[in-house]
Amino acid sequence: MEAIIVIILIMADQWTKGLSERLIGSGDPLTVIPGFFEISYLKNTGAAWSMFANQSWGLVLLSVLSSVVLFALLWWLRKASDPRVKTVLILLAAGSAGNLIDRLRIGAVTDFLSFTFGTYAFPTFNVADSLITIGAFLLIFFSLKDKHFLNVLLGEHERTITSLEDERHET
């Protein structure tokens, strides 16, 4: 079931990116809420907030790192049983995969959601970025709420319970 959810989230990300490209393309942004929200079409060749943009080694490095992170997330997801862990891993994996697909397909990540708060223009982002941000927020929230959450996430919770049970049987 988790794989289906990841695939649906990736499809939603790719669909919205394609929609922004078809509707906006190289044209002017579409104003949704004047002075606050626009839909635009940007190709980000770097990482978050265009870090390493227009550097060929940066694209290779980001693609390799994204692939490693994605495979690690999917490996942990396969072993996860806690619903909180599954939620975090699904969001992080889908977001990572959505942006990795862009990097491999067009050599850049498509960003299209633009928000302005007074005089501050928030960096333009996409659905995959939102999934990663929500997943990271939940990871931090669950970790602060439950001091054992990271152990559960990394699969050490079951080993800890098993070793405690073994110790009880030995005494």
Steps between C-alpha positions, in 0.01 A plus 500: 500500500786738582643458150167599346486814714858592404416451130182710528693783669773486234235509227332803663837677515585424139150588379504841671847575365391407148186708538702807599727447200205468259297787648778747578812384313722797428209742542406727786401348836130439565381713792268300726483738799642844413803592711508155664488193271608439141552194285815530293736270313865487603774244441723471807834347399623498859389377839271678743476870418716446189813410698765358259297627203665491159790286624523170310667321790212619720239324287697174507558527875133578568381213282732251670410623850128501416525142372681379811252675731203368301622138515567533875150639558340221298706239687386640836141525375503132403593407858279758678199396704427817702241717318686820593822367352317388186345846459835678533675260264221510239511881488880518486530223240229639272643853517854379438389285207296782346795738494745227394278418200522865393879511541544186293238592238573870437814574700313731738211499747178671394377754757171685462342604832592860587390674819567857613467612860507880501836590349643147540474269198523141626715277274291335229434130569296198387289212635806276555663776707179522705501124562863513615431799726192340659688171544794679663265698727325178608837333560601784731157513668484125566863501620430778750174340615642149538864459596500145355363601158839513328578151631169381358575676171841336471359159589684474830184502712422134427862399571487689832180322605641163392826553689311609813283188481810283451665657805190426711500134394870461581455618861 
